[in-house]
Amino acid sequence: MIRPPFPIRTPRLTLRPVTLDDLDDVYAWQRREDVTRRMLGAEPRTREQSRSSVVAMAAEDVLRAEGDCLTSAVVRGATVIGTVELVWRSAEYRTAELGYVFHPDHGGRGFATEAAAALLDWAFGEWGLHRVYARCHAENTASARLMTRLGMRPEARHVASYQLRGEWADQLVHAVLKSEWRNGGTAPSPG
């Protein structure tokens, strides 16, 4: 089993497993169309759908095998402002996929960068990953900027590669290798 040493603390945030008590905070962003509009298969959720989502995320607190997802609540003060996750894509190639979602009310202050960097520190350090990649809808410029702030390089633009709400959409892929991460120990600054 692979599990970070929760809680992970940064200067402004705490990363910890999601719990059922996080429902109100998670529902606050999952019900918003501006959050879900570019997420594959996501529509604004009802409270009951968010409850199911929180139950699923609460079970994603350890990695046992390829394909497993590790989801961390990102807490500021007493509020869950978002989640960051790693999906274990290959044991042989020591690869994972980074994902994240944050409440827009907490955007623009570097919280997503700070949280994702903390999870990547653990992934490249203690877990020993070789490569982490992330994907986003080509029009999701905020997500693409976050990947760049994390030191991820653009690797691909998959043209009309999936359908989103009945329309063909482009997808951007960014990645970073362990040897590139933090430029030998200097993390990208939050913000």
C-alpha positions in Angstrom: 0.0 0.0 0.0 1.2 3.5 -0.9 -0.1 6.4 1.2 1.3 9.9 1.9 2.1 10.8 5.5 -1.2 12.6 6.1 -1.7 15.3 7.0 0.6 17.1 4.6 1.1 20.7 5.7 2.2 23.6 3.5 2.6 27.2 4.6 -1.1 27.9 4.1 -2.8 24.6 3.5 -3.4 21.1 4.8 -3.8 18.1 2.6 -5.6 15.1 4.2 -8.0 12.3 3.1 -11.5 13.4 2.2 -14.2 12.6 4.8 -18.0 12.4 4.8 -17.9 15.7 6.8 -16.6 17.5 3.7 -19.9 17.2 1.9 -21.0 20.8 2.3 -17.7 22.2 1.1 -17.4 19.8 -1.9 -21.0 20.4 -2.9 -20.3 24.1 -2.9 -18.1 23.7 -6.0 -19.6 20.5 -7.6 -23.0 22.2 -8.1 -21.4 25.1 -10.1 -21.6 25.0 -13.9 -18.4 27.1 -14.2 -16.5 24.4 -12.4 -17.9 21.4 -14.2 -18.2 22.8 -17.8 -14.8 21.5 -19.0 -14.6 18.3 -16.9 -15.1 15.1 -18.8 -18.4 13.6 -18.0 -19.2 16.2 -15.3 -22.3 18.2 -15.0 -23.3 20.3 -12.0 -24.3 17.9 -9.3 -27.2 17.6 -6.9 -26.4 17.4 -3.2 -27.2 13.6 -3.4 -24.7 13.2 -6.3 -22.1 15.1 -4.4 -22.7 12.8 -1.4 -21.9 9.8 -3.7 -18.8 11.7 -5.0 -17.6 12.4 -1.4 -18.2 8.7 -0.4 -16.1 7.6 -3.4 -13.3 10.2 -2.7 -13.2 9.2 1.0 -12.4 5.6 -0.2 -9.5 6.9 -2.3 -7.0 7.3 0.6 -4.4 4.7 -0.4 -2.9 3.2 -3.6 -2.9 -0.5 -3.9 -2.6 -1.2 -7.6 -2.4 0.5 -11.0 -5.5 2.5 -11.8 -6.2 3.4 -8.1 -6.7 7.1 -7.3 -5.4 8.9 -4.3 -7.6 12.0 -3.5 -6.6 14.6 -1.0 -8.8 17.3 0.4 -7.1 20.7 0.4 -8.1 22.5 3.6 -7.6 26.2 4.3 -8.7 27.1 7.8 -11.6 24.8 8.4 -12.8 24.8 4.8 -12.1 22.3 2.0 -11.3 24.6 -0.9 -10.5 21.8 -3.4 -9.0 18.4 -4.1 -5.8 17.2 -5.6 -5.4 13.6 -6.8 -2.9 11.2 -8.3 -4.0 8.3 -10.4 -1.5 5.5 -10.5 -1.1 4.8 -14.3 1.9 2.5 -14.4 4.0 0.6 -11.8 6.5 -0.5 -14.4 7.1 3.0 -15.7 6.5 4.7 -12.3 3.9 7.1 -13.8 0.9 8.8 -12.3 -1.6 11.4 -13.5 -2.3 14.6 -11.5 -5.8 16.0 -11.2 -7.3 18.9 -9.3 -10.4 20.9 -8.8 -10.9 24.0 -6.7 -13.7 26.3 -5.7 -13.4 29.4 -7.9 -13.8 31.7 -4.8 -10.3 30.5 -3.8 -8.7 31.0 -7.2 -5.9 33.4 -8.1 -4.0 33.1 -4.8 -1.7 30.2 -5.6 -3.5 27.6 -3.5 -3.8 25.1 -6.3 -0.1 25.4 -7.1 0.8 25.1 -3.4 -1.3 22.0 -2.9 -0.3 20.2 -6.2 3.4 21.0 -5.5 3.1 19.4 -2.1 1.6 16.2 -3.5 4.2 16.1 -6.3 7.0 16.5 -3.7 5.7 13.4 -2.0 5.1 11.5 -5.3 8.6 12.1 -6.6 10.3 11.9 -3.2 8.9 9.2 -1.0 6.9 7.3 -3.6 9.7 7.5 -6.1 7.7 8.3 -9.3 9.6 8.9 -12.5 6.9 10.9 -14.4 3.7 12.7 -13.7 1.4 14.1 -16.3 -1.8 16.1 -16.3 -4.5 16.8 -18.9 -7.1 19.5 -19.5 -9.6 20.8 -22.0 -7.7 23.0 -24.4 -9.9 26.0 -23.5 -9.2 25.6 -19.8 -6.4 28.2 -19.8 -6.4 28.4 -15.9 -5.6 24.7 -15.7 -2.9 24.9 -18.4 -1.3 27.9 -16.5 -1.3 25.8 -13.3 0.5 23.0 -15.1 3.1 25.5 -16.3 3.5 27.0 -12.9 4.2 23.5 -11.6 7.1 23.2 -14.0 5.2 20.8 -16.3 6.1 21.1 -20.0 3.5 20.9 -22.8 3.8 17.5 -24.4 0.7 17.3 -26.7 -2.4 18.8 -28.0 -4.8 15.9 -28.9 -7.1 17.4 -31.5 -10.8 16.5 -31.4 -9.8 13.6 -29.2 -12.9 13.2 -27.0 -16.4 14.4 -26.8 -17.6 16.9 -24.2 -21.3 17.6 -24.1 -21.7 16.2 -27.6 -18.9 18.3 -29.2 -15.5 17.1 -30.2 -12.9 18.8 -28.0 -9.1 19.2 -27.9 -7.1 18.1 -24.9 -3.7 19.5 -23.7 -1.2 17.2 -22.0 1.7 18.5 -19.8 4.2 16.4 -17.9 7.2 16.6 -15.6 9.9 14.1 -14.8 11.5 13.5 -11.4 14.8 14.8 -12.8 13.1 18.0 -13.8 11.0 18.5 -10.7 12.0 21.4 -8.6 15.1 21.9 -10.6 17.1 19.8 -8.2 15.3 21.0 -5.1 13.8 24.4 -5.8 10.0 24.2 -6.0 8.0 26.5 -8.2 6.8 29.3 -6.0 3.1 29.4 -5.2 1.2 31.9 -7.2 
